[in-house]
Each structure stands twice: as C-alpha cells, then as structure tokens.
Amino acid sequence: MNNQRIVELTLLLLAAFITLATVAVAAVAEGTSIEWAVIPYLALLLLLWGISHLSLRKWAPTANGLLFPIAALLQGLGVAFVLRINPDLLLRHLVWSLLATVGFIAVLAGLRDLNQLRKIQTPLGLIGVVCISIPVILKITSGEVNSSPSVQFGSVAIEPSHIGTICLVIFFGAWLASYRSRNTAEYLGEVERFDGDPSRFIPLIGAWLITSVVVIFQNNLSSAFVLVAIFLSMWWVAVGRPIDLVFFLAAVGGSILLTVGSVAEFQDRFDAWADPWSNSQFGEAITRSSFALAGGGLTGSGPGEGAAGWVAGATDQFAFVPIAEELGFMGGAAVLSSYLLLAGVGLRIATAARKEFESLLAIGIAIYFGSQAWAAIAVPLRFLPPGDLSLPFVASNGSALFACTIALALLLRISETVPVIPDRTQILSRISFKSQDTA
C-alpha cells in the first residue's frame, strides 16, 4: 500500500473518532435532544468517506494523503453541529454529501489527464460567467432588492455561484498558463518585453468586470473578495507586473465606492458593519454572534452547551459561531488552522507541479479554500460587511459542499501527477546554466 494512503487512512480514522466523540458529548449535554435515529446518518457519512478513500487508492494512489482527511474532519464537525442545532437539515445535508462523493469519484476516475480541462476552457469560462450571473438576472427580473442568491427547485435551494467560481478558476488557470510561459521566456531573453503588449490587460479587465457584477448587483463584498483573491494570486504568479496590479486594485476600489454611494442595499450592509444595532436585517445576526463568541471564552461552553442556534444562519453563513462558542478560542483556532493547512498543502503542490496550468490551477484552488474560509469567518468577527458565503465543508449549504468537493478532487488529481523527487531543483528550469551557455 502507498504511504500516502496509509497516512490518509490513519487520519480518516482520527477524523471519524473526533466526529463521533463530538456527537456523543453533545448528546449527553443538558437541554440537547439527539436521538438514536442519527446513528444511520453517521454510519452513512463514514461509509462515504470510506468509498472516497478506496477511490483514491484505485485512481490516484500517489495523491496527497493530507487533503481529504482535513476536509473530512471539517465536514464531520459540520454534521455534528447540524445534528444539535437543526436536525431537520441532516437528511438534506447527507444527500448533498452523497452527490458530492459521486462528483468526487467522477473527477478522479474520468479526469486522468488535466489537459482535458484546457481543451474546454472556453465553455467552462462561459458556464462560470452564466452561473455567477444567474442570481443577478433573477434579482433584476423579480424586482426584489434583498433576494436570495439561490435558485429554488421545490424544496431544494441551489446556489450556482459556487460551481461558477470553480469553473472560473479552471478557465483563468488555462488562460494565464500561456502568459506564464511567455513571462518566463521574456526573463530568459527569448521574446520581446511583455510590457508593450496590451493584451496582458485582457485578463485584468475580465476579472474586474466579473467582480464589479458581484459587487454592484449581488451587493456581496465577501464573494468579491474571494474572486479578487483567487484571480490576483493566479495572475501574480503568471504575469507579476506591479503597475498592472495597481490599476486593477484601483478599478475594483472604484467599483466598490460607486456601489456604496449609489446602491441602497450595499449601503445597508456597510451601515450594519459599522453599527449592527442600526440595521436589524443585516446586523441582528452579527450582534447575536458577538454574544455567542464572547460566551465561548478560551475553551468553550462544551459540545451541546451553547446557544448559537439563536443566531440566524448558524448552520450556513455563520457556521463558525457555534464552533467557536462550544469549542472556544482553541477550537476556533484549530478549525482556522485546518483551513490554513489545507491551503498550505495546496500551494506546496503548486510549487512542485511540472506544468504551468497544473501549478496555476492548484494555486487557484488553494486560495479558493483559504479566502472563502477567511471571508466566512470574517463576517461574524466584523472584519467584513455581512455576506452570503458558507464555511467550506462545515456549512450545511449543499451547493458549497458540492463545489468544494469537486475542487478538492481536482487538487488531489494535480498532486497525483506531481513527481516525488527529493531534490526540487530537478523540476525547475535551469536558468543559470542556460545563461552561462549563452554567454
């Protein structure tokens, strides 16, 4: 058996133990009613983890062994808190987990060559733009100012912007790969300077337009922050022109200032950010979160002993609040560290990738996990205005869980193609040697 799979299995067993222990402690807490009927649901969750692990053994035996256990631990904590706060959501959440597992296996089994994504980069880009625009179109056609970003199909709510973001990450990775190759060739003196080519502004303009749509029409600064963080990370590695960066940030800042001064809903969100007591619609959840977080202290009130169910969205946009309340500062820091580790492993995979597209795609996915987690945590901590982002893998939002699982499968596929070489200089360009030969 591959060492990575041994590590993965060991950590998965640890994640399962932590999940079951959290549920067991919450079940015996006073005022908590967790019945024996939840056992089949927990068994199904562990079965899905086992199936995913076996899929990695079969189709990606050398993939990184840390990524999936981290995601499983976060998902397990999310299920544990859904059980306590709103058990009615559990069945729907597990159905989404099943769909996410099917998508996970489909990516591992069907995407053996990542260049297949480059061949369909344009359709994926169009799908991403359409998915980002669907909530905007529905908002304009319905005429509801504070409408939800989700699309309702009966009792099922789907947020297309999550999968749209993943499609845009793939599209920008494929698009910027050629810029990175040209940038390297310029450094080696093989082509003319890139600064004189106006085509380098096209990705910046495209990212600015998408971000402006999210800010102006969705009034969601958190989602805009995630898009900007993803694109700038990929673009800086591919192009890295400081003057272009200044122009892009100035354009995005101009869109935000324009929206603050002209869009009432966006102004309401900023007012609730500055003074949550002044706006009951956006500020009530923030004020209640502040009380819940303060009650958690250093070590927390204990699983099942918190009152975070009092906070609207405690299983979705404010999923970090019950964790930090019941597990305390130490538990919240552990969850945040898990996301940092998830992003850090992704960036390490990116540095070892042989191909420009694989490297940029790994960077985009790693920053996607890190930035979305930070933005979802920053809202209850009042670092960002109220938004609609869900905490990756933890929140009960099915669309977010599905998109994050697909992104995780892509990152694992990239890690499976990365060669295991002790000396990392073997996969870097021998620039110094080439320069000496030229001289």
C-alpha positions as CSV (number, residue, x, y, z in Angstrom):
1,M,0.0,0.0,0.0
2,N,1.2,3.5,-0.8
3,N,2.5,5.5,2.2
4,Q,0.1,8.4,1.3
5,R,-2.9,6.1,1.6
6,I,-1.7,4.8,4.9
7,V,-1.4,8.3,6.2
8,E,-4.8,9.2,4.8
9,L,-6.5,6.1,6.4
10,T,-4.9,6.8,9.8
11,L,-6.1,10.5,9.7
12,L,-9.5,9.5,8.5
13,L,-9.9,7.2,11.5
14,L,-8.9,10.1,13.7
15,A,-11.4,12.4,12.0
16,A,-14.1,9.8,12.5
17,F,-13.3,9.5,16.2
18,I,-13.4,13.3,16.7
19,T,-16.8,13.5,14.9
20,L,-18.3,10.7,16.8
21,A,-16.9,11.9,20.1
22,T,-18.3,15.4,19.5
23,V,-21.7,14.0,18.8
24,A,-21.6,11.7,21.8
25,V,-20.6,14.6,24.2
26,A,-23.3,16.8,22.7
27,A,-25.9,14.0,23.1
28,V,-25.4,13.8,26.9
29,A,-25.5,17.6,27.4
30,E,-28.4,19.1,29.3
31,G,-31.0,20.5,27.0
32,T,-29.9,18.7,23.9
33,S,-32.1,16.0,22.3
34,I,-30.0,13.8,19.9
35,E,-31.8,10.5,19.4
36,W,-30.5,7.1,18.4
37,A,-32.0,7.6,15.0
38,V,-28.9,9.7,14.0
39,I,-26.7,6.6,14.0
40,P,-27.6,5.5,10.4
41,Y,-26.8,9.0,9.2
42,L,-23.4,9.0,10.9
43,A,-22.8,5.5,9.5
44,L,-23.7,6.7,6.0
45,L,-21.2,9.6,6.4
46,L,-18.4,7.3,7.4
47,L,-19.3,5.0,4.6
48,L,-19.0,7.8,2.1
49,W,-15.6,8.7,3.5
50,G,-14.5,5.0,3.1
51,I,-15.7,4.9,-0.5
52,S,-13.8,8.1,-1.3
53,H,-10.7,6.7,0.3
54,L,-11.0,3.5,-1.8
55,S,-11.5,5.6,-4.9
56,L,-8.2,7.4,-4.2
57,R,-6.4,4.1,-3.8
58,K,-7.7,2.9,-7.2
59,W,-7.5,6.1,-9.3
60,A,-5.0,8.3,-7.5
61,P,-2.8,6.1,-5.4
62,T,0.1,8.6,-5.1
63,A,-2.2,11.6,-4.4
64,N,-1.5,13.7,-1.3
65,G,-2.6,12.0,1.9
66,L,-3.5,15.1,4.0
67,L,-6.1,16.9,1.9
68,F,-9.0,14.5,2.1
69,P,-8.7,13.8,5.9
70,I,-8.7,17.6,6.6
71,A,-11.8,18.1,4.5
72,A,-13.5,15.0,6.2
73,L,-12.8,16.4,9.7
74,L,-14.3,19.7,8.8
75,Q,-17.3,18.0,7.3
76,G,-17.7,15.8,10.3
77,L,-17.7,18.8,12.7
78,G,-20.3,20.4,10.5
79,V,-22.6,17.4,10.6
80,A,-22.1,17.2,14.4
81,F,-23.3,20.8,14.8
82,V,-26.2,20.4,12.3
83,L,-27.4,17.4,14.4
84,R,-27.6,19.6,17.5
85,I,-28.8,22.9,16.0
86,N,-31.2,21.8,13.3
87,P,-31.6,18.0,12.9
88,D,-34.2,18.6,10.1
89,L,-31.3,19.6,7.8
90,L,-29.4,16.4,8.3
91,L,-31.1,14.3,5.6
92,R,-30.7,17.0,3.0
93,H,-27.1,17.6,4.0
94,L,-26.3,13.9,3.6
95,V,-28.0,13.7,0.2
96,W,-25.7,16.6,-0.9
97,S,-22.8,14.7,0.6
98,L,-23.7,11.7,-1.5
99,L,-23.9,13.8,-4.6
100,A,-20.5,15.4,-3.7
101,T,-19.0,11.9,-3.3
102,V,-20.3,10.9,-6.7
103,G,-18.7,14.1,-8.2
104,F,-15.5,13.4,-6.3
105,I,-15.3,9.9,-7.8
106,A,-16.2,11.1,-11.3
107,V,-13.3,13.6,-11.3
108,L,-10.8,11.0,-10.1
109,A,-11.9,8.3,-12.5
110,G,-12.8,10.4,-15.5
111,L,-10.2,13.1,-15.5
112,R,-7.0,11.2,-15.9
113,D,-5.3,14.0,-17.9
114,L,-5.7,17.5,-16.7
115,N,-5.1,18.9,-20.2
116,Q,-8.7,17.8,-21.0
117,L,-9.8,20.8,-19.0
118,R,-7.7,23.1,-21.1
119,K,-9.4,21.9,-24.2
120,I,-12.8,23.0,-22.8
121,Q,-11.6,26.2,-21.1
122,T,-13.8,28.5,-23.1
123,P,-17.1,26.5,-22.4
124,L,-16.1,26.4,-18.7
125,G,-15.5,30.1,-18.7
126,L,-18.9,30.7,-20.2
127,I,-20.5,28.4,-17.7
128,G,-18.7,30.3,-14.9
129,V,-20.0,33.6,-16.1
130,V,-23.5,32.3,-16.5
131,C,-23.6,30.8,-13.0
132,I,-22.3,34.0,-11.5
133,S,-24.9,36.0,-13.4
134,I,-28.0,33.8,-12.7
135,P,-28.6,35.3,-9.2
136,V,-28.2,38.7,-10.7
137,I,-30.7,38.0,-13.5
138,L,-33.2,36.5,-11.1
139,K,-32.8,39.5,-8.8
140,I,-33.4,42.0,-11.6
141,T,-36.4,40.1,-13.1
142,S,-38.1,39.5,-9.7
143,G,-37.5,43.1,-8.6
144,E,-36.7,42.0,-5.1
145,V,-33.9,44.1,-3.7
146,N,-32.8,41.7,-0.9
147,S,-33.5,38.5,-2.8
148,S,-31.5,35.3,-2.0
149,P,-28.6,34.2,-4.2
150,S,-30.1,30.7,-4.5
151,V,-32.4,29.2,-7.1
152,Q,-35.3,27.2,-5.7
153,F,-36.3,23.9,-7.2
154,G,-39.2,22.9,-5.0
155,S,-37.7,22.5,-1.5
156,V,-34.1,22.3,-2.8
157,A,-32.1,25.5,-3.0
158,I,-29.1,25.7,-5.3
159,E,-26.5,28.5,-5.4
160,P,-24.9,28.3,-8.9
161,S,-22.3,30.9,-8.0
162,H,-20.3,28.2,-6.1
163,I,-19.7,25.9,-9.1
164,G,-19.4,29.1,-11.2
165,T,-16.4,30.1,-9.2
166,I,-14.7,26.7,-9.7
167,C,-15.3,27.0,-13.5
168,L,-13.7,30.4,-13.5
169,V,-10.7,29.1,-11.6
170,I,-10.2,26.5,-14.2
171,F,-10.7,29.0,-17.0
172,F,-8.3,31.6,-15.6
173,G,-5.7,28.9,-14.9
174,A,-5.8,27.7,-18.5
175,W,-5.8,31.3,-19.9
176,L,-3.0,32.5,-17.7
177,A,-0.8,29.5,-18.3
178,S,0.3,30.9,-21.7
179,Y,1.1,34.2,-20.0
180,R,3.3,32.5,-17.5
181,S,5.2,30.6,-20.3
182,R,5.7,33.9,-22.1
183,N,6.8,35.7,-19.0
184,T,9.4,33.0,-18.4
185,A,10.6,33.3,-22.0
186,E,11.0,37.0,-21.6
187,Y,13.1,36.5,-18.5
188,L,15.4,34.2,-20.5
189,G,15.6,36.8,-23.3
190,E,13.9,34.6,-25.8
191,V,11.0,37.0,-26.7
192,E,10.4,40.8,-26.6
193,R,9.3,42.5,-23.4
194,F,5.8,41.8,-22.3
195,D,5.1,45.3,-21.1
196,G,4.5,46.6,-24.6
197,D,1.7,44.1,-25.3
198,P,-1.7,45.5,-24.4
199,S,-3.2,42.0,-24.5
200,R,-1.9,41.5,-20.9
201,F,-4.7,43.8,-19.7
202,I,-7.5,41.5,-21.1
203,P,-7.5,39.1,-18.0
204,L,-7.4,42.1,-15.7
205,I,-10.4,43.7,-17.4
206,G,-12.3,40.4,-17.4
207,A,-11.7,39.8,-13.7
208,W,-12.7,43.5,-12.9
209,L,-16.0,43.1,-14.9
210,I,-16.9,39.9,-13.1
211,T,-16.0,41.4,-9.7
212,S,-18.0,44.6,-10.5
213,V,-21.1,42.5,-11.3
214,V,-20.9,40.7,-8.0
215,V,-20.4,44.0,-6.1
216,I,-23.0,46.1,-7.9
217,F,-25.7,43.6,-8.5
218,Q,-25.2,41.0,-5.7
219,N,-24.0,43.6,-3.2
220,N,-21.8,40.9,-1.7
221,L,-18.3,42.2,-0.8
222,S,-17.3,38.8,0.6
223,S,-17.8,37.0,-2.7
224,A,-16.0,39.8,-4.5
225,F,-13.1,39.4,-2.0
226,V,-12.8,35.7,-2.8
227,L,-12.8,36.3,-6.6
228,V,-10.2,39.0,-6.3
229,A,-8.0,36.9,-4.0
230,I,-8.2,33.9,-6.4
231,F,-7.5,35.9,-9.5
232,L,-4.7,38.1,-8.2
233,S,-2.9,35.1,-6.8
234,M,-3.0,33.3,-10.1
235,W,-2.3,36.4,-12.1
236,W,0.6,37.5,-10.0
237,V,2.3,34.1,-10.5
238,A,1.6,34.1,-14.2
239,V,2.4,37.8,-15.0
240,G,3.6,39.7,-12.0
241,R,3.5,43.3,-13.2
242,P,3.2,45.7,-10.2
243,I,1.9,48.6,-12.3
244,D,-0.9,46.4,-13.7
245,L,-1.7,45.4,-10.1
246,V,-2.1,49.0,-9.0
247,F,-4.5,49.7,-11.9
248,F,-6.6,46.6,-11.2
249,L,-6.9,47.3,-7.5
250,A,-7.8,50.9,-8.3
251,A,-10.6,49.8,-10.7
252,V,-12.0,47.4,-8.1
253,G,-11.9,50.0,-5.4
254,G,-13.7,52.4,-7.8
255,S,-16.5,49.9,-8.3
256,I,-16.9,49.4,-4.6
257,L,-17.0,53.2,-3.9
258,L,-19.5,53.7,-6.7
259,T,-21.7,50.9,-5.3
260,V,-21.6,52.3,-1.7
261,G,-22.7,55.7,-2.9
262,S,-25.5,54.5,-5.3
263,V,-26.9,51.1,-4.2
264,A,-29.1,51.2,-1.1
265,E,-28.7,47.5,-0.1
266,F,-24.9,47.8,-0.3
267,Q,-25.1,50.9,1.9
268,D,-27.3,49.0,4.4
269,R,-24.6,46.2,4.6
270,F,-21.9,48.8,5.3
271,D,-24.1,50.5,7.9
272,A,-24.7,47.2,9.6
273,W,-21.0,46.5,9.5
274,A,-20.2,49.9,11.2
275,D,-23.2,49.7,13.6
276,P,-25.0,46.4,13.8
277,W,-27.7,47.8,16.1
278,S,-28.8,50.2,13.5
279,N,-29.9,47.6,11.0
280,S,-32.0,44.6,12.2
281,Q,-32.0,42.9,8.8
282,F,-28.2,42.5,8.4
283,G,-27.0,43.4,11.9
284,E,-29.0,41.2,14.1
285,A,-27.1,38.0,13.3
286,I,-23.8,39.9,13.9
287,T,-24.8,41.2,17.3
288,R,-26.1,37.7,18.4
289,S,-22.8,36.2,17.1
290,S,-20.8,38.6,19.2
291,F,-22.6,37.5,22.3
292,A,-22.2,33.8,21.4
293,L,-18.5,34.2,20.6
294,A,-18.0,36.1,23.9
295,G,-19.7,33.3,25.8
296,G,-17.3,30.7,24.3
297,G,-14.2,32.1,26.0
298,L,-10.9,30.2,25.8
299,T,-12.1,26.6,26.0
300,G,-15.8,26.9,25.1
301,S,-19.0,26.0,26.8
302,G,-18.7,22.4,25.6
303,P,-20.4,20.5,22.8
304,G,-24.2,20.8,23.2
305,E,-24.0,23.5,25.8
306,G,-24.0,26.5,23.6
307,A,-26.9,28.8,22.4
308,A,-25.7,29.5,18.9
309,G,-28.9,28.2,17.5
310,W,-30.2,31.6,18.5
311,V,-28.1,33.0,15.6
312,A,-29.8,33.0,12.2
313,G,-27.7,31.0,9.7
314,A,-25.8,29.2,12.4
315,T,-25.5,26.1,10.1
316,D,-24.6,28.1,7.0
317,Q,-23.2,31.6,6.7
318,F,-22.5,31.8,10.5
319,A,-21.4,28.2,10.9
320,F,-18.2,29.3,12.6
321,V,-20.1,30.8,15.5
322,P,-21.4,27.6,17.2
323,I,-17.9,26.1,16.7
324,A,-16.2,29.0,18.4
325,E,-18.8,29.1,21.2
326,E,-18.9,25.5,22.1
327,L,-15.2,24.7,21.4
328,G,-13.9,28.1,22.4
329,F,-11.0,30.1,21.1
330,M,-8.9,27.0,21.0
331,G,-11.4,25.1,18.9
332,G,-12.0,28.0,16.6
333,A,-8.2,28.4,16.1
334,A,-7.9,24.7,15.4
335,V,-10.6,25.0,12.6
336,L,-8.9,28.0,11.2
337,S,-5.5,26.2,11.3
338,S,-7.2,23.3,9.4
339,Y,-8.0,25.7,6.5
340,L,-4.5,27.2,6.6
341,L,-3.1,23.7,6.4
342,L,-5.5,22.9,3.5
343,A,-4.4,26.0,1.6
344,G,-0.7,25.5,2.5
345,V,-0.7,21.9,1.2
346,G,-2.3,23.1,-2.0
347,L,0.3,25.8,-2.5
348,R,3.0,23.3,-1.9
349,I,1.5,21.1,-4.6
350,A,1.5,24.1,-6.9
351,T,5.2,24.7,-6.4
352,A,6.1,21.1,-7.3
353,A,3.8,20.9,-10.4
354,R,5.7,20.5,-13.7
355,K,3.1,22.2,-16.0
356,E,2.1,25.9,-15.8
357,F,-1.6,25.0,-16.0
358,E,-1.5,22.5,-13.1
359,S,0.5,24.9,-11.0
360,L,-1.9,27.8,-11.6
361,L,-4.9,25.6,-11.0
362,A,-3.5,24.4,-7.7
363,I,-2.9,28.0,-6.6
364,G,-6.4,29.0,-7.5
365,I,-8.0,26.1,-5.6
366,A,-5.8,26.6,-2.6
367,I,-6.6,30.3,-2.4
368,Y,-10.3,29.5,-3.0
369,F,-10.3,27.3,0.1
370,G,-8.3,29.8,2.2
371,S,-10.1,33.0,1.1
372,Q,-13.6,31.6,1.3
373,A,-12.9,30.3,4.8
374,W,-11.5,33.6,5.9
375,A,-14.3,35.6,4.4
376,A,-16.9,33.4,6.1
377,I,-15.2,33.7,9.4
378,A,-14.5,37.4,9.0
379,V,-18.2,38.4,8.8
380,P,-19.2,37.3,12.4
381,L,-15.9,38.8,13.6
382,R,-16.8,42.1,11.8
383,F,-13.8,42.2,9.6
384,L,-16.0,42.2,6.5
385,P,-19.6,43.5,5.9
386,P,-22.4,41.0,6.0
387,G,-22.2,38.5,3.2
388,D,-23.7,35.2,2.0
389,L,-20.6,32.9,1.9
390,S,-20.6,29.5,3.5
391,L,-17.8,28.0,5.5
392,P,-16.2,25.3,3.2
393,F,-17.1,21.7,4.2
394,V,-18.5,22.8,7.5
395,A,-21.7,24.6,6.5
396,S,-24.9,22.8,5.6
397,N,-25.0,24.6,2.3
398,G,-25.2,21.7,-0.3
399,S,-24.1,23.8,-3.3
400,A,-21.0,24.9,-1.4
401,L,-20.2,21.4,-0.2
402,F,-20.5,20.0,-3.8
403,A,-18.3,22.8,-5.3
404,C,-15.6,22.4,-2.6
405,T,-15.6,18.6,-3.0
406,I,-15.1,19.0,-6.8
407,A,-12.3,21.5,-6.1
408,L,-10.7,19.0,-3.6
409,A,-10.8,16.2,-6.2
410,L,-9.0,18.5,-8.8
411,L,-6.3,19.3,-6.2
412,L,-5.8,15.7,-5.4
413,R,-5.6,14.9,-9.1
414,I,-2.9,17.5,-9.5
415,S,-1.0,16.1,-6.5
416,E,-1.1,12.7,-8.1
417,T,0.6,14.0,-11.2
418,V,3.4,15.8,-9.2
419,P,6.6,13.7,-9.3
420,V,8.0,12.6,-6.0
421,I,11.6,14.0,-6.2
422,P,13.7,14.7,-3.1
423,D,15.7,17.4,-4.9
424,R,13.1,20.0,-6.0
425,T,15.7,21.7,-8.3
426,Q,15.3,18.7,-10.7
427,I,11.9,20.1,-11.8
428,L,12.9,23.7,-12.0
429,S,14.1,25.5,-15.1
430,R,17.9,25.5,-15.3
431,I,18.0,29.2,-15.9
432,S,21.5,29.8,-14.6
433,F,23.0,27.0,-16.7
434,K,21.3,28.3,-19.8
435,S,22.6,31.8,-19.2
436,Q,26.1,30.5,-18.8
437,D,25.9,28.6,-22.1
438,T,24.6,31.6,-23.9
439,A,27.4,33.7,-22.6
